[in-house]
Amino acid sequence: MDCFAIARNDMQPIANTTIYALATPQGKAGVAVLRISGPASRAALAHLGIAATPAPRMATLATLTCGGAPIDQALVLYFKAPHSFTGEDVVELHLHGSIAVIRAALEALAHCPGLRLAEPGEFTRRAFLNNKLDLAQAEGLADLIDAQTSAQHAQALRQLGGEGSRRVAALREQVIEPLALLEAYIDFPDEDIPESVLAETTARVDALRRELAALLDDGRLGEKIRDGLEIVILGPPNAGKSSLLNALAKRDVAIVSDEAGTTRDMVEVHLELGGFEVTLIDTAGLREAAGSIEAEGIRRARARAAQADFKLVLLDGTRATADYPGIAPLLDDSALLVLTKSDLPATASIADKPHLAISTTTGDGLDALIATLRGRVEALMESAPAPLITRARHREALHEALALLQGWHMDKPLELACEELRAAAASLGKITGKIWVDELLDLVFRRFCIGK
């Protein structure tokens, strides 16, 4: 019995229920969509005063009523199982987006026998249980809903379209094939299976080890596209870090003061650069701390900089290099040196190093800084092929499979070697749901909004 058959048996009580929810955001809008899925979907239409179910996939204008009282004139669509998003009978009600209309329709459905309000992610969960999409595709759908940049949009579409699932299936096949060879060698000792089978199995496992290691060594590109890159702004007090953050954010998000040590904790702003999401982080000024709180802020700034994708190292262009102890170690390949206050006379002898000059007062140099940052972000994010890993759990599953394969060798009893290959295939299957793990499903679907 495959994993999906097990899933359907375990979820039978839920599959026999009919769920409904608002599939568009709450609030006033031009159109609101109510979605109903399950065996009582057509009965729900009758409860709303629609005697004849519309032809499948044909929009029909109808008046919805409750106890004879009109609710709204709506477009009604019926999707007959299994040709629907969930694989069940589905009804969609396209209503006017009035808060009063939505409330009246929801109250009418609440009194319809056999219906209940959907839980978060339940429509998508039913789609998974009915083989309409796998776990990786479900996560792609969630990412598509949340996408804010063109890169996130493109990656989510690839995931939803099954690109990642097909790549995972190919990896599992590379585990299953040597497993089949070994099992044939064990189960049919009298069939003159050549000894070369063992060497072929070893060669295939070795090749898979290398492929998994390469996939894991992707610089977390997919996760960075989904979650965003981090750019930390560093420098001594009063170098203009908070002023630059406000200028790039085009609003006052950080306090600006001539008093040193004003910024003690990190302030974050999310922006889009070159179609990619980035998080700009303002940090405490680097100096000999005046107290324990400021010292902790400086420690956090250095720790965050060590993990960041890029660093903007800001120096006051009107002051001498000697005023900046401890800056040199920050100027590595991930750092961009920026001299501030370019509208004032420059005296900094560090100006002979590659740098950009800006003034947040006049705006000079800001366009060049943004263009440079955009170029660096694009160079990093577009230098690799489309990533397979888009979430931490995908990475964990690949790590688990690789660990099992790295410990695999033909010196062990063949039965144990087979079991380790099965375990590796199961680890890869966690990405798409080719195994049944209740906790894994809960983790995936509880992040969905109601009505999806």
C-alpha positions in Angstrom: 0.0 0.0 0.0 1.5 3.4 -1.0 1.8 6.3 1.3 -1.1 8.2 -0.1 -3.4 5.2 0.3 -2.3 5.0 4.0 -3.0 8.7 4.3 -6.5 8.4 2.9 -7.4 5.6 5.2 -6.1 7.4 8.3 -8.0 10.6 7.3 -11.3 9.0 6.4 -13.3 10.8 9.0 -12.1 14.2 7.8 -12.5 13.2 4.1 -16.2 12.5 4.8 -16.8 16.0 6.1 -17.5 19.1 4.0 -15.6 22.3 4.7 -16.0 25.9 3.8 -14.1 29.2 4.2 -13.5 32.6 2.7 -10.7 32.2 0.2 -10.0 35.9 -0.2 -8.8 38.3 2.4 -11.1 39.6 5.0 -12.5 43.1 4.5 -14.2 45.3 1.9 -13.4 44.4 -1.7 -14.9 44.3 -5.1 -15.2 40.5 -5.1 -15.0 37.9 -2.3 -14.7 34.1 -3.0 -16.2 31.5 -0.7 -15.0 27.9 -1.2 -16.8 24.7 -0.3 -15.2 21.3 -0.6 -16.6 17.8 0.2 -19.5 15.5 -0.4 -22.1 18.0 0.8 -21.0 20.8 -1.5 -24.1 20.4 -3.8 -26.4 20.2 -0.8 -24.9 23.5 0.4 -26.1 25.1 -2.9 -29.6 23.8 -2.3 -29.5 25.3 1.2 -28.6 28.6 -0.3 -31.6 28.5 -2.6 -30.0 27.1 -5.8 -32.2 24.2 -6.8 -30.1 23.0 -9.8 -26.4 22.5 -9.6 -24.6 24.4 -12.4 -22.8 22.4 -15.1 -19.2 21.7 -14.1 -16.7 24.5 -14.7 -19.5 26.8 -16.0 -20.0 30.1 -14.2 -23.7 30.7 -13.4 -25.3 33.8 -12.1 -27.6 33.0 -9.2 -29.4 34.6 -6.3 -28.3 33.3 -2.9 -30.8 33.1 -0.2 -31.1 32.0 3.5 -34.6 31.0 4.7 -36.0 32.9 1.7 -34.2 36.1 2.5 -31.8 37.2 -0.3 -28.1 37.3 0.5 -26.5 38.4 -2.8 -26.4 37.8 -6.5 -23.3 35.7 -7.1 -21.4 33.8 -9.7 -21.5 30.1 -8.8 -19.0 27.5 -10.1 -19.1 23.8 -9.5 -16.1 21.5 -9.9 -17.0 17.8 -9.9 -14.6 15.4 -8.2 -11.9 14.5 -9.0 -11.4 17.5 -11.3 -11.0 20.1 -8.7 -8.2 21.6 -6.6 -8.9 19.3 -3.6 -10.0 16.3 -5.7 -13.4 16.5 -4.1 -16.7 18.1 -5.2 -16.0 21.9 -4.9 -18.2 24.9 -5.1 -17.0 28.5 -5.4 -19.3 31.4 -4.6 -18.0 34.7 -6.2 -19.8 37.3 -4.1 -19.8 41.1 -3.9 -17.0 41.9 -1.4 -19.2 43.6 1.1 -18.5 42.8 4.8 -22.3 42.4 5.3 -22.6 40.0 2.3 -19.7 37.9 3.4 -21.0 37.7 7.0 -24.5 36.7 5.8 -23.2 34.0 3.5 -20.9 32.5 6.2 -23.8 32.5 8.7 -26.0 30.7 6.1 -23.3 28.0 5.5 -22.8 27.6 9.3 -26.4 26.4 9.5 -26.1 24.0 6.6 -26.1 20.3 7.7 -22.8 18.5 7.3 -20.6 21.6 6.8 -18.0 23.0 9.1 -15.5 25.9 8.9 -12.1 24.8 7.4 -9.0 24.8 9.4 -5.8 26.6 8.2 -4.4 24.8 5.2 -7.2 22.2 5.1 -8.1 22.7 1.4 -4.5 22.2 0.4 -4.1 19.3 2.8 -7.0 17.6 1.1 -5.4 18.2 -2.3 -2.3 16.4 -1.0 -4.3 13.5 0.4 -6.1 13.1 -2.9 -2.9 13.1 -4.9 -3.5 16.5 -6.5 -0.1 17.7 -5.4 2.7 16.6 -3.1 4.2 18.3 -0.1 6.9 20.2 -2.0 4.2 21.6 -4.4 2.0 22.5 -1.4 4.9 24.5 0.0 5.4 26.1 -3.4 1.8 27.2 -3.3 2.3 28.7 0.2 5.4 30.5 -1.1 3.5 31.8 -4.1 0.9 33.3 -1.9 3.6 35.0 0.2 5.9 36.0 -2.7 6.8 39.7 -2.7 9.7 39.8 -5.2 10.1 38.5 -8.8 12.7 35.9 -7.7 10.4 34.6 -4.9 7.5 34.5 -7.5 9.6 32.5 -10.0 10.9 30.1 -7.5 7.5 29.4 -6.0 6.1 28.8 -9.5 8.8 26.2 -10.2 8.1 24.5 -6.9 4.3 24.5 -7.5 4.8 23.3 -11.0 6.6 20.2 -9.7 10.2 21.0 -10.8 11.6 20.2 -7.3 9.4 17.2 -6.9 10.7 15.7 -10.2 14.3 16.3 -9.1 13.6 14.6 -5.8 11.9 11.7 -7.6 15.0 11.3 -9.7 17.2 11.2 -6.6 15.0 8.6 -5.0 15.2 6.5 -8.1 19.0 6.6 -7.9 18.6 5.0 -4.4 15.9 2.5 -5.4 17.8 1.2 -8.4 20.8 -0.1 -6.5 18.5 -1.3 -3.7 16.7 -3.4 -6.3 19.9 -4.8 -7.6 21.0 -5.8 -4.1 17.7 -7.3 -3.2 17.7 -9.4 -6.4 21.2 -10.6 -5.6 20.0 -11.6 -2.1 16.6 -13.1 -3.0 17.7 -15.1 -6.1 21.0 -16.7 -5.3 20.4 -19.5 -7.7 19.8 -17.3 -10.8 23.4 -16.8 -11.6 23.3 -13.0 -11.0 26.8 -11.7 -11.8 29.2 -10.5 -9.1 29.4 -7.3 -11.0 26.1 -6.3 -9.5 27.8 -5.5 -6.3 30.4 -3.3 -8.0 27.6 -1.5 -10.0 25.7 -0.9 -6.8 28.7 0.7 -5.1 29.4 2.9 -8.1 25.8 4.1 -8.1 25.8 4.9 -4.4 29.1 6.8 -4.8 27.7 8.9 -7.6 24.6 9.7 -5.5 26.8 10.7 -2.6 28.6 13.2 -4.8 25.3 14.6 -6.2 23.8 15.1 -2.8 26.9 16.8 -1.5 26.8 19.2 -4.4 23.2 20.0 -3.8 23.9 20.8 -0.2 26.8 23.0 -1.1 24.6 25.5 -2.8 25.1 28.4 -0.5 21.5 28.1 0.8 20.5 30.0 -2.4 16.8 28.8 -2.4 16.4 29.7 1.3 17.9 33.1 0.6 15.6 33.7 -2.3 12.6 32.8 -0.1 13.8 34.5 3.2 16.0 37.2 1.8 19.6 38.2 1.9 21.1 40.1 4.9 23.1 43.3 4.5 24.6 44.6 7.8 25.5 48.2 8.2 28.7 48.6 10.3 30.9 51.4 11.4 31.9 53.6 14.3 29.4 55.9 16.1 28.1 58.9 14.1 29.3 57.5 10.8 25.8 57.9 9.4 24.6 54.3 9.6 21.1 55.1 10.8 20.8 58.0 8.4 21.7 55.7 5.5 19.1 53.1 6.7 16.4 55.8 6.7 17.5 57.1 3.3 17.3 53.6 1.7 14.0 52.8 3.5 12.7 56.2 2.5 11.2 56.7 5.9 12.4 57.2 9.5 12.9 53.8 10.9 16.0 54.5 13.1 16.7 57.3 15.5 19.4 59.7 14.3 21.3 61.7 16.8 24.8 63.3 17.2 25.1 61.5 20.5 27.4 58.5 20.2 25.9 55.1 21.2 22.3 56.0 20.2 21.8 52.7 18.4 22.2 49.9 20.8 20.1 47.2 19.3 19.6 46.1 15.7 17.0 47.8 13.5 15.9 45.9 10.4 14.2 47.0 7.1 13.1 44.8 4.3 13.7 46.0 0.7 13.8 44.7 -2.8 17.0 44.9 -4.8 17.1 43.5 -8.4 14.0 41.4 -7.8 15.4 39.8 -4.6 14.4 40.5 -1.1 17.1 41.9 1.3 17.1 42.8 4.9 19.1 45.9 5.8 20.3 45.8 9.4 21.5 48.9 11.3 23.8 48.1 14.2 25.5 49.6 17.3 28.5 51.8 16.6 31.8 50.0 16.9 33.9 51.5 19.7 35.1 50.9 23.2 31.7 50.5 24.9 30.6 52.9 27.6 28.5 50.3 29.5 27.3 46.7 29.5 24.2 47.4 27.4 26.2 49.1 24.6 28.8 46.3 24.9 26.2 43.7 24.2 24.9 45.7 21.3 28.4 45.8 19.8 28.8 42.1 20.4 25.5 41.4 18.6 26.5 43.7 15.7 29.8 41.7 15.1 28.0 38.4 15.4 25.3 39.4 12.9 28.0 40.7 10.5 29.8 37.3 10.7 26.6 35.6 9.4 25.5 38.3 6.9 25.7 38.0 3.1 27.1 41.5 2.7 28.5 44.2 4.9 28.3 47.9 4.4 31.2 49.4 6.3 30.5 53.1 6.8 33.2 55.6 7.8 32.9 59.3 8.3 34.8 60.8 5.4 35.6 64.0 7.3 37.7 62.1 10.0 41.1 60.5 9.9 41.8 56.8 9.6 43.4 56.7 13.1 39.9 57.4 14.5 38.7 53.9 13.2 40.5 51.2 15.2 39.3 47.6 14.4 37.8 48.5 11.0 40.4 46.8 8.8 39.3 43.2 9.7 35.8 44.0 8.5 36.9 44.9 5.0 36.8 41.4 3.5 35.3 40.2 0.2 31.7 40.6 1.5 32.3 44.2 2.5 31.6 47.4 0.6 33.4 50.5 2.0 31.3 53.6 2.1 32.6 57.1 3.1 29.8 59.3 4.3 29.2 63.0 4.5 30.6 63.6 1.0 29.0 67.1 1.1 31.7 68.1 3.6 35.5 68.4 3.2 37.1 65.0 3.1 40.1 64.3 5.3 40.0 60.5 5.7 43.3 59.0 4.5 41.5 55.7 4.0 40.0 57.2 0.8 42.7 55.5 -1.2 41.0 52.2 -0.7 38.1 51.2 -3.1 35.0 52.9 -1.8 31.8 54.8 -2.6 31.2 58.3 -1.3 27.7 59.3 -0.3 25.8 62.1 1.4 22.5 61.3 3.0 22.0 65.1 3.4 22.1 65.9 -0.3 21.4 62.4 -1.7 24.7 62.4 -3.6 26.0 58.8 -4.3 22.9 57.0 -3.1 21.9 55.9 -6.6 25.4 54.5 -7.2 25.4 52.7 -3.8 22.0 51.1 -4.6 23.2 50.1 -8.1 26.3 48.5 -6.6 24.3 46.6 -4.0 21.9 45.5 -6.7 24.7 44.2 -8.8 26.3 42.3 -6.0 22.9 40.7 -5.0 22.2 39.7 -8.6 25.7 38.3 -9.1 25.3 36.1 -6.0 21.7 35.0 -6.6 21.9 34.4 -10.3 25.3 32.6 -10.4 23.8 29.2 -9.7 21.1 27.0 -11.4 17.6 26.9 -9.9 17.9 25.5 -6.4 16.3 22.3 -5.2 16.3 23.3 -1.5 13.9 26.1 -0.6 13.3 25.3 3.1 15.3 24.2 6.1 13.4 20.9 6.2 14.4 20.1 2.6 18.1 20.6 3.6 17.6 18.4 6.7 16.1 15.6 4.6 19.1 15.7 2.2 21.6 15.8 5.0 19.9 12.8 6.6 20.0 10.8 3.3 23.6 11.8 2.7 24.6 10.7 6.2 23.1 7.3 5.6 24.8 6.9 2.3 28.2 8.0 3.6 28.0 5.3 6.3 27.0 2.7 3.6 29.5 0.2 2.3 29.6 -3.3 0.9 31.5 -4.7 3.8 28.4 -4.9 5.9 25.9 -7.7 5.6 23.9 -7.2 2.5 20.6 -7.2 4.4 21.9 -4.2 6.5 23.1 -2.5 3.4 19.6 -2.8 1.9 18.0 -1.4 5.0 20.3 1.7 4.9 19.3 2.3 1.3 15.6 2.1 2.2 16.2 4.6 5.0 18.0 7.0 2.6 15.0 6.7 0.1 12.6 7.4 3.0 14.7 10.5 4.0 14.4 11.9 0.4 10.7 11.0 0.4 10.1 13.4 3.3 10.5 16.3 0.9 7.6 15.4 -1.3 5.6 13.3 1.2 6.4 9.8 -0.1 6.2 8.7 3.5 3.5 9.3 6.0 4.5 11.4 9.0 1.7 13.2 10.9 4.0 15.6 12.6 5.6 16.6 9.2 2.2 17.3 7.7 1.1 19.4 10.6 4.3 21.4 10.3 3.7 22.1 6.7 0.0 22.9 6.7 -0.5 24.8 9.9 1.3 27.8 8.3 -1.5 28.2 5.7 -4.2 30.8 6.1 -7.8 29.9 6.5 -9.5 29.3 3.2 -6.4 27.9 1.5 
